[in-house]
Amino acid sequence: MFIQITNIFVGIMIILIPFMLLFVLVKKIFVKRQGKRKFGT
């Protein structure tokens, strides 16, 4: 039972980590763009 729970947790982590990295990357790009424009949409 314990092994199954850890396997599910590892699976979730493997799925979530790339999404988190992508989110951080997009956030950095967005901040850079906003910095250049000085919030002028």
DSSP file (Angstrom, degrees, kcal/mol; ACC not computed):
  #  RESIDUE AA STRUCTURE BP1 BP2  ACC     N-H-->O    O-->H-N    N-H-->O    O-->H-N    TCO  KAPPA ALPHA  PHI   PSI    X-CA   Y-CA   Z-CA
    1    1 A M     >        0   0    0      0, 0.0     4,-1.9     0, 0.0     5,-0.1   0.000 360.0 360.0 360.0 -46.8    0.0    0.0    0.0
    2    2 A F  H  >  +     0   0    0      1,-0.2     4,-2.1     2,-0.2     5,-0.2   0.882 360.0  53.8 -62.0 -38.9    2.8    2.4    1.0
    3    3 A I  H  > S+     0   0    0      1,-0.2     4,-2.3     2,-0.2    -1,-0.2   0.892 106.5  52.5 -63.7 -40.2    4.7    1.7   -2.3
    4    4 A Q  H  > S+     0   0    0      2,-0.2     4,-2.3     1,-0.2    -1,-0.2   0.915 108.6  50.2 -61.2 -44.0    1.6    2.5   -4.3
    5    5 A I  H  X S+     0   0    0     -4,-1.9     4,-2.3     1,-0.2    -2,-0.2   0.917 111.5  47.7 -62.3 -44.5    1.2    5.9   -2.6
    6    6 A T  H  X S+     0   0    0     -4,-2.1     4,-2.7     1,-0.2    -1,-0.2   0.884 110.1  53.1 -65.6 -38.0    4.8    6.8   -3.2
    7    7 A N  H  X S+     0   0    0     -4,-2.3     4,-2.2     2,-0.2    -1,-0.2   0.913 110.2  47.2 -62.1 -43.3    4.5    5.7   -6.9
    8    8 A I  H  X S+     0   0    0     -4,-2.3     4,-2.4     2,-0.2    -2,-0.2   0.917 112.6  50.2 -63.0 -44.1    1.5    8.0   -7.4
    9    9 A F  H  X S+     0   0    0     -4,-2.3     4,-2.4     1,-0.2    -2,-0.2   0.911 110.7  48.6 -61.7 -44.5    3.3   10.9   -5.6
   10   10 A V  H  X S+     0   0    0     -4,-2.7     4,-2.5     2,-0.2    -1,-0.2   0.901 110.7  52.0 -62.4 -41.6    6.4   10.4   -7.8
   11   11 A G  H  X S+     0   0    0     -4,-2.2     4,-1.8     2,-0.2    -2,-0.2   0.913 109.8  48.2 -60.3 -44.7    4.1   10.4  -10.9
   12   12 A I  H  X S+     0   0    0     -4,-2.4     4,-2.7     2,-0.2    -2,-0.2   0.916 111.7  50.3 -62.5 -43.6    2.5   13.6   -9.9
   13   13 A M  H  X S+     0   0    0     -4,-2.4     4,-2.8     1,-0.2    -2,-0.2   0.919 108.6  51.5 -60.9 -45.4    5.9   15.2   -9.2
   14   14 A I  H  < S+     0   0    0     -4,-2.5    -1,-0.2     1,-0.2    -2,-0.2   0.860 115.1  43.5 -60.9 -36.6    7.2   14.2  -12.7
   15   15 A I  H  X S+     0   0    0     -4,-1.8     4,-0.8    -5,-0.2    -2,-0.2   0.888 117.9  44.1 -74.5 -39.9    4.1   15.7  -14.3
   16   16 A L  H  X S+     0   0    0     -4,-2.7     4,-2.5     1,-0.2     5,-0.2   0.858  99.4  67.4 -78.6 -36.7    4.1   18.9  -12.2
   17   17 A I  H  X S+     0   0    0     -4,-2.8     4,-2.5     1,-0.2     5,-0.2   0.904 101.2  47.4 -55.9 -48.8    7.8   19.8  -12.3
   18   18 A P  H  > S+     0   0    0      0, 0.0     4,-2.5     0, 0.0    -1,-0.2   0.895 112.7  50.6 -59.9 -38.4    7.9   20.7  -16.1
   19   19 A F  H  X S+     0   0    0     -4,-0.8     4,-2.5     2,-0.2    -2,-0.2   0.905 110.6  49.2 -63.9 -41.6    4.7   22.8  -15.7
   20   20 A M  H  X S+     0   0    0     -4,-2.5     4,-2.3     2,-0.2    -1,-0.2   0.915 112.0  48.0 -63.8 -44.0    6.3   24.7  -12.8
   21   21 A L  H  X S+     0   0    0     -4,-2.5     4,-2.3     2,-0.2    -2,-0.2   0.910 112.3  49.5 -62.4 -43.0    9.5   25.3  -14.8
   22   22 A L  H  X S+     0   0    0     -4,-2.5     4,-2.7     2,-0.2     5,-0.2   0.907 110.1  51.3 -61.7 -43.1    7.4   26.5  -17.8
   23   23 A F  H  X S+     0   0    0     -4,-2.5     4,-2.4     2,-0.2    -2,-0.2   0.910 110.7  47.9 -60.9 -44.5    5.4   28.8  -15.5
   24   24 A V  H  X S+     0   0    0     -4,-2.3     4,-2.3     2,-0.2    -1,-0.2   0.905 112.6  49.4 -62.9 -42.4    8.6   30.3  -14.0
   25   25 A L  H  X S+     0   0    0     -4,-2.3     4,-2.2     2,-0.2    -2,-0.2   0.932 112.4  46.3 -63.3 -47.6   10.0   30.8  -17.5
   26   26 A V  H  X S+     0   0    0     -4,-2.7     4,-2.6     1,-0.2    -1,-0.2   0.892 111.4  53.2 -61.7 -40.7    6.8   32.5  -18.9
   27   27 A K  H  X S+     0   0    0     -4,-2.4     4,-2.4    -5,-0.2    -1,-0.2   0.910 108.7  49.3 -61.7 -43.5    6.7   34.7  -15.8
   28   28 A K  H  X S+     0   0    0     -4,-2.3     4,-2.2     2,-0.2    -2,-0.2   0.923 112.7  46.9 -61.9 -45.5   10.3   35.8  -16.3
   29   29 A I  H  X S+     0   0    0     -4,-2.2     4,-2.4     2,-0.2    -2,-0.2   0.908 112.5  50.6 -62.4 -43.1    9.6   36.6  -20.0
   30   30 A F  H  X S+     0   0    0     -4,-2.6     4,-2.4     1,-0.2    -2,-0.2   0.902 110.6  48.6 -62.7 -43.1    6.4   38.5  -19.0
   31   31 A V  H  X S+     0   0    0     -4,-2.4     4,-2.4     2,-0.2    -1,-0.2   0.898 110.8  51.3 -64.6 -41.2    8.2   40.5  -16.4
   32   32 A K  H  X S+     0   0    0     -4,-2.2     4,-1.9     2,-0.2    -2,-0.2   0.923 111.1  47.5 -61.7 -45.2   11.0   41.4  -18.9
   33   33 A R  H  X S+     0   0    0     -4,-2.4     4,-2.1     1,-0.2    -2,-0.2   0.913 112.7  48.6 -62.4 -44.4    8.4   42.6  -21.5
   34   34 A Q  H  X>S+     0   0    0     -4,-2.4     4,-1.8     1,-0.2     5,-1.4   0.883 109.0  54.3 -63.9 -38.7    6.6   44.6  -18.9
   35   35 A G  H  <5S+     0   0    0     -4,-2.4    -1,-0.2     1,-0.2    -2,-0.2   0.884 109.7  46.9 -62.6 -39.9    9.9   46.2  -17.8
   36   36 A K  H  <5S+     0   0    0     -4,-1.9    -2,-0.2     1,-0.2    -1,-0.2   0.892 118.1  40.8 -69.1 -40.7   10.7   47.3  -21.3
   37   37 A R  H  <5S-     0   0    0     -4,-2.1     3,-0.5    -5,-0.2    -2,-0.2   0.703 100.6-134.0 -80.1 -20.1    7.2   48.7  -22.0
   38   38 A K  T  <5 -     0   0    0     -4,-1.8    -3,-0.2     1,-0.2    -4,-0.1   0.928  69.2 -56.5  59.6  47.5    7.0   50.3  -18.5
   39   39 A F  S   <S+     0   0    0     -5,-1.4     2,-0.9     1,-0.2    -1,-0.2   0.662  98.0 143.5  62.7  21.3    3.4   48.9  -18.1
   40   40 A G              0   0    0     -3,-0.5    -1,-0.2    -6,-0.2    -2,-0.0  -0.796 360.0 360.0 -92.9 102.9    2.2   50.7  -21.3
   41   41 A T              0   0    0     -2,-0.9    -1,-0.2    -3,-0.1    -2,-0.0   0.458 360.0 360.0 -84.9 360.0   -0.3   48.3  -22.9
